[in-house]
Structure formats: structure tokens, C-alpha cells
Amino acid sequence: MTEISKEEGIAYTVLERFEKFRLPRALDIKERVDRGERLSDADIAFLDRVMSDAEEINRLVDMRPEFTLLYGRAVNLYQEITKKALENEQKP
């Protein structure tokens, strides 16, 4: 496998995983925290995994600038979730 096709394969896999698994679950969590719900242990584990993956994905974004906007929007979504979840936890 050439370096270019390997890079394309990685990019495709990352985007597919984001589209099919990460984004739908993140949007579901966002909807719940916006209603005032608290994060479950599974939600916290999911967000932790996503943030760990984000560091690795950032290397891909550095090589593929066309993903910069998508990456930024995804990171922003996760920040919104964690900010709202913290607000919910601090409510009596």
C-alpha cells in the first residue's frame, strides 16, 4: 500500500467512524444535557475515548487541511457537551 493510499484509507475510516458512531451519539448526549440531564458513566467513558482519539486525529488534520473545519466543529460540540454537563452537575 502506498503512503498516499494508506493516508486516504485512514482518513476514510476516521470519517466513517465519526459519521456513523461518534456524531450520532454525541448529538444524543448533547440533546440530553441540554434538557438538564446528567452524564452517565457510559457517556463519560465515551467522551473520554473521543478526546483521546482527538489527539490522534489532530495529526491527520495537520496532513489533511480540508478536515480542519470538521475537526473544529466536532471539538466545539464536545466542549459544549462538557460545559453543559458540568452546569447540570452543579445544580442542586
C-alpha positions as CSV (number, residue, x, y, z in Angstrom):
1,M,0.0,0.0,0.0
2,T,1.5,3.3,-1.0
3,E,1.7,6.2,1.5
4,I,-1.0,8.2,-0.2
5,S,-3.5,5.3,-0.4
6,K,-2.7,4.4,3.2
7,E,-3.4,8.0,4.3
8,E,-6.6,8.0,2.2
9,G,-7.7,4.8,3.9
10,I,-7.0,6.2,7.4
11,A,-8.9,9.4,6.5
12,Y,-11.9,7.4,5.2
13,T,-12.0,5.2,8.2
14,V,-11.8,8.1,10.7
15,L,-14.6,10.0,8.8
16,E,-16.8,6.9,8.6
17,R,-16.4,6.1,12.3
18,F,-17.2,9.8,13.1
19,E,-20.3,9.9,10.9
20,K,-21.8,6.6,11.8
21,F,-20.9,6.3,15.5
22,R,-19.4,9.3,17.2
23,L,-21.5,12.1,15.8
24,P,-25.0,10.4,16.4
25,R,-24.1,9.5,20.0
26,A,-22.6,12.9,20.7
27,L,-25.7,14.6,19.4
28,D,-27.9,12.4,21.6
29,I,-25.8,13.2,24.6
30,K,-26.0,17.0,23.7
31,E,-29.7,16.8,23.5
32,R,-29.9,15.1,26.9
33,V,-27.6,17.6,28.7
34,D,-29.5,20.4,27.1
35,R,-32.6,19.1,28.8
36,G,-30.8,19.2,32.1
37,E,-29.8,15.5,32.4
38,R,-26.6,14.4,33.9
39,L,-24.0,12.3,32.1
40,S,-24.0,8.6,32.8
41,D,-20.8,6.7,33.4
42,A,-21.0,5.3,29.8
43,D,-21.4,8.9,28.5
44,I,-18.3,10.0,30.4
45,A,-16.3,7.0,29.1
46,F,-17.4,7.7,25.6
47,L,-16.4,11.4,25.8
48,D,-13.0,10.4,27.4
49,R,-12.4,8.0,24.4
50,V,-13.3,10.6,21.9
51,M,-11.0,13.2,23.5
52,S,-8.1,10.7,23.4
53,D,-8.9,9.9,19.8
54,A,-9.0,13.6,19.0
55,E,-5.3,13.9,19.8
56,E,-4.5,11.2,17.3
57,I,-7.0,12.6,14.7
58,N,-5.3,16.0,15.0
59,R,-2.2,14.6,13.3
60,L,-4.4,13.6,10.4
61,V,-5.9,17.0,10.2
62,D,-2.4,18.5,10.1
63,M,-1.8,16.4,7.0
64,R,-5.3,17.0,5.5
65,P,-6.2,20.6,5.9
66,E,-9.7,20.0,4.3
67,F,-10.7,18.3,7.6
68,T,-9.8,21.4,9.7
69,L,-13.4,22.8,9.8
70,L,-15.0,19.4,10.5
71,Y,-12.5,18.7,13.3
72,G,-13.0,22.2,14.8
73,R,-16.8,21.8,14.8
74,A,-16.6,18.3,16.4
75,V,-14.3,19.6,19.1
76,N,-16.6,22.5,19.7
77,L,-19.6,20.1,20.0
78,Y,-17.7,18.1,22.7
79,Q,-16.8,21.3,24.5
80,E,-20.5,22.4,24.5
81,I,-21.5,19.0,25.9
82,T,-18.9,19.0,28.7
83,K,-19.7,22.6,29.6
84,K,-23.4,22.0,29.9
85,A,-22.9,18.7,31.7
86,L,-20.8,20.5,34.3
87,E,-23.6,23.1,34.7
88,N,-26.1,20.2,35.2
89,E,-23.8,18.6,37.8
90,Q,-23.6,21.8,39.8
91,K,-27.3,22.3,40.0
92,P,-28.9,21.2,43.4
